[in-house]
Amino acid sequence: MADPLDEAAPRPPLNPIPFDGGQPTPEALDAIAAALSEGYPRHQIARALGTTVKTLKRIVDGSEALMDAVEARKDAEEAELRDILMGMAKSGDTVAAIFLGKSQYGWRDRDDGKGQVVQGGGVLVVPGMESLDTWMARAEDQQKQFREAPVEVTDEQADRAESARRASRPHEGSPGIEGLRLVKPGR
């Protein structure tokens, strides 16, 4: 079996497509649709038309048939990639299997689905057309809720800190080596 990641053989260059700069003829539209369906890059199609990629994009956006050709090509490429990944997964490539599960079937790692979204928070406003002082004040107001803990949390933290201080308070002990006092914490 050939390596699916080997580079494809280069495509032959497109033959010139007749285009006078206005609306493409039906024959030109058919040639553009065929080139899009075969997967030619837009810059090569534009070169065959003798125009720019921007003009080609305008032509494609204005034609339902060309939009369908683009979508059909995307669907074909997606199916080909899915087949490659499925083949790799069936042959024992766990990374390909996991990627396929995530991309096609919505699998998630660990508890990704349990994440909580904070409404209206977590986004820092960057300076725009305002003074730095105004921006700093707005940013501080916006971020205040993330920097200050609720009162019950701070009270609980203070109680725990006081208990820890009491437990580790040093007590006088007996004289030790070289006049040092031996201290037993927690008594």
C-alpha positions, 0 to 999 in steps of 0.5 A: 500500500502506498503511503497516503501522505506521499505527495500527489503527482503534479497536475498538468497545467490548465489550458487557457480558458477564453475570458474577455473580462466581462461575464464568462461564457457558458463554455468558460463556466464549464471549464472553470467548474471542471478545474474546480472539481479536479482540485486545481488551485484558484491561482492556476485557474485565474492564470488560465483565465488571464485574470486575478484570483480576486476576479475569479472569486467574484465569478465563483461567488456569482455562479450557483454551479461554480459554488456547487463545484467547490462544495462537491470538491470539498466533500470529496476531499473530506471523504478521502481524508476520512477514508485515509484516517479510517484505514490508518485507524483500522491498521492500529494507529491509535492517534488516527483513531482518536483524531477521527473520533474527535473530528467526526463523532464529537469525542472529547478528552477527559471532562472537556464537556463539563467546562463552565463558561463565565458570561461576560467575563474572562475577556480583557478589553484592549485599548482602542481610541481612548486614553490609557487611563480610561482603558486602565480604569475600564479593564480594572472594573471588568476584571475585578470579579476575577481578582476578588474572592467572595467574602465567605471564601476569604473568611474560610481562608483566614480561619484556615490560616489562623489554625495553621499558625496556632498549630505551628507556633513554636514552644520553648524547649530544653537547651540543645546543642551549642545553646540552641533551643529544641522546638517541637511545633504543634504543642 
